[in-house]
Amino acid sequence: MKNILLPTDFSKNSINAIDYAMQFFKKERCKLYILNVQKVSTFITDDMMTVAASSSVYNTIIDVSKKSIANIIATMQSAYNNPRHKFCALVDFDNFVDAIKQVSKIHDIDLIIMGTKGATGLNKIIFGSNTVHAMQCCNVPVLAVPNGCKFTELKSIALMGDNFLSFHVDKLKPLKRLLFLRKANLTALLIKGALKPNRCIFKSNFFNALFSKVSCQSLEVSNNNLVEKVDHYLSTNNIQMFALLTENHSFLNRLFRIHKVETLGFNINIPFYIMHA
């Protein structure tokens, strides 16, 4: 049985990610942990006015969150009625990343699925701060689902990196399981640029031995056109999900170093899959 962690702040994009997870794993036996992380500062004054004298602020916030999670679970059970899926409601008072790291360890989580804002509007915002921190700090694979991204049969995934030399079979097992589950094809896309010009070497035999449906390609970029070049490749090659293996967060940190989190965005809304070394 897979253990899937679904953080939610009850926003539209987090509910969309839960709905995506229900469909993505519809044929798999899963335990779905729906987690809401609260801080006392998020509890507004109007809410405090309704707290009974005998209740603590903590208990009141917990009860509100649990009821909201129960409503989500009831909605998903009604919509999908899938006996393979078991739900568990979790509420925590903590720093967001610390909470999901702790839950992931306690419940042996296999995958974290999170909603993102999506590349909509003039500012093209796609990653919220919680998603970015989860990608960078959690050892469990993270699947970020942009708001408005609806589940479709997954046929093509691009694995991107700027250094494939250190890739190891064990590090790519989560991606291999995902590809097997969806019967999808893989493109190993080497990002070539000024950062590591002498280390941009393919390990074609490695990928061919590990994956049954794989092609190896390269993409020349500069620091100034990195996002634009990746955007164009993904859209013109009908890629439905892009994946990264964060070896010391090299490629991911390169993105965030060049582009501020609040301005980083991609023109297409497809899921973003992060694995950790």
Backbone hydrogen bonds, N-H to C=O, Kabsch-Sander energy under -0.5 kcal/mol:
donor,donor_aa,acceptor,acceptor_aa,energy
2,K,29,R,-2.4
4,I,2,K,-0.6
4,I,31,K,-2.5
5,L,111,L,-2.8
6,L,4,I,-0.5
6,L,33,Y,-3.4
8,T,35,L,-3.0
15,I,11,S,-2.0
16,N,12,K,-2.1
17,A,13,N,-1.6
18,I,14,S,-1.6
19,D,15,I,-2.3
20,Y,16,N,-2.3
21,A,17,A,-2.3
22,M,18,I,-2.1
23,Q,19,D,-1.5
24,F,20,Y,-2.9
25,F,21,A,-2.3
26,K,23,Q,-1.2
28,E,25,F,-1.5
30,C,28,E,-0.6
30,C,84,R,-1.8
31,K,2,K,-3.1
32,L,30,C,-0.6
32,L,86,K,-3.6
33,Y,4,I,-3.1
33,Y,31,K,-0.7
34,I,32,L,-0.8
34,I,88,C,-2.4
35,L,6,L,-1.4
35,L,33,Y,-0.7
36,N,90,L,-2.2
38,Q,36,N,-0.5
38,Q,92,D,-3.4
42,T,39,K,-1.9
43,F,40,V,-1.8
44,I,42,T,-0.8
47,D,44,I,-0.5
48,M,44,I,-1.5
49,M,45,T,-1.3
50,T,47,D,-1.3
51,V,48,M,-1.3
55,S,52,A,-1.6
60,T,56,S,-2.1
61,I,57,V,-2.5
62,I,58,Y,-2.5
63,D,59,N,-2.5
64,V,60,T,-2.3
65,S,61,I,-2.4
66,K,62,I,-2.8
67,K,63,D,-2.3
68,S,64,V,-1.9
69,I,65,S,-2.5
70,A,66,K,-2.6
71,N,67,K,-1.8
72,I,68,S,-1.7
73,I,69,I,-2.7
74,A,70,A,-2.5
75,T,71,N,-2.1
76,M,72,I,-2.5
77,Q,73,I,-2.7
78,S,74,A,-2.1
79,A,75,T,-2.2
80,Y,76,M,-2.4
81,N,76,M,-0.6
81,N,77,Q,-1.7
85,H,82,N,-1.6
86,K,30,C,-2.3
86,K,84,R,-0.5
88,C,32,L,-2.3
90,L,34,I,-2.7
92,D,36,N,-2.2
94,D,38,Q,-1.1
94,D,92,D,-0.7
99,A,95,N,-2.5
100,I,96,F,-2.2
101,K,97,V,-2.3
102,Q,98,D,-2.2
103,V,99,A,-2.6
104,S,100,I,-2.2
105,K,101,K,-1.7
106,I,102,Q,-2.6
107,H,103,V,-2.6
108,D,105,K,-0.6
109,I,104,S,-2.1
110,D,3,N,-3.0
111,L,3,N,-1.3
112,I,141,P,-2.5
113,I,5,L,-2.6
113,I,111,L,-0.5
114,M,112,I,-0.5
114,M,143,L,-2.5
116,T,145,V,-2.2
117,K,126,I,-0.9
118,G,126,I,-1.0
120,T,118,G,-2.0
120,T,125,I,-0.7
124,K,121,G,-0.8
125,I,120,T,-0.6
126,I,264,L,-1.3
127,F,264,L,-0.7
128,G,126,I,-0.6
132,V,128,G,-2.2
133,H,129,S,-2.5
134,A,130,N,-2.2
135,M,131,T,-2.4
136,Q,132,V,-2.1
137,C,133,H,-2.4
138,C,134,A,-1.9
142,V,274,I,-2.2
143,L,112,I,-3.3
144,A,142,V,-0.6
144,A,272,F,-2.9
145,V,114,M,-3.4
145,V,143,L,-0.5
147,N,116,T,-1.3
149,C,146,P,-2.2
150,K,148,G,-0.8
155,K,153,E,-0.6
157,I,185,N,-2.5
158,A,241,M,-2.2
159,L,157,I,-0.5
159,L,187,T,-3.1
160,M,158,A,-0.7
160,M,243,A,-3.0
161,G,189,L,-1.5
167,F,164,F,-1.0
171,K,168,H,-0.7
172,L,168,H,-1.0
172,L,169,V,-1.0
173,K,170,D,-1.0
176,K,172,L,-2.3
177,R,173,K,-2.5
178,L,174,P,-1.9
179,L,175,L,-2.7
180,F,176,K,-2.4
181,L,177,R,-2.3
182,R,178,L,-2.0
183,K,179,L,-1.2
184,A,179,L,-1.7
185,N,155,K,-3.2
186,L,213,K,-3.1
187,T,157,I,-2.5
188,A,215,S,-2.9
189,L,159,L,-2.9
189,L,187,T,-0.9
190,L,188,A,-0.7
190,L,217,Q,-2.7
191,I,161,G,-3.4
191,I,189,L,-0.6
192,K,190,L,-0.8
192,K,219,L,-2.7
199,R,196,K,-1.4
201,I,199,R,-2.0
207,F,203,K,-2.0
208,N,204,S,-2.7
209,A,205,N,-1.9
210,L,206,F,-1.5
211,F,207,F,-2.8
214,V,212,S,-0.5
215,S,186,L,-1.9
217,Q,188,A,-2.5
219,L,190,L,-2.8
221,V,192,K,-3.1
225,N,222,S,-0.6
226,L,222,S,-0.7
229,K,225,N,-2.8
230,V,226,L,-2.3
231,D,227,V,-2.9
232,H,228,E,-2.4
233,Y,229,K,-2.3
234,L,230,V,-2.6
235,S,231,D,-2.3
236,T,232,H,-2.4
237,N,233,Y,-1.5
238,N,235,S,-0.8
239,I,234,L,-2.2
240,Q,156,S,-2.0
241,M,156,S,-0.7
242,F,271,P,-2.0
243,A,158,A,-3.3
244,L,273,Y,-2.5
245,L,160,M,-0.7
246,T,244,L,-0.6
246,T,275,M,-2.8
247,E,245,L,-1.7
248,N,246,T,-1.1
250,S,247,E,-1.4
253,N,249,H,-3.2
254,R,250,S,-1.6
255,L,251,F,-2.0
256,F,252,L,-2.1
257,R,253,N,-2.2
258,I,254,R,-1.9
259,H,255,L,-2.4
263,T,260,K,-1.8
264,L,260,K,-1.3
270,I,268,I,-1.0
272,F,144,A,-2.2
273,Y,242,F,-2.9
274,I,142,V,-3.2
274,I,272,F,-0.5
275,M,244,L,-3.0
275,M,273,Y,-0.5
277,A,246,T,-1.1
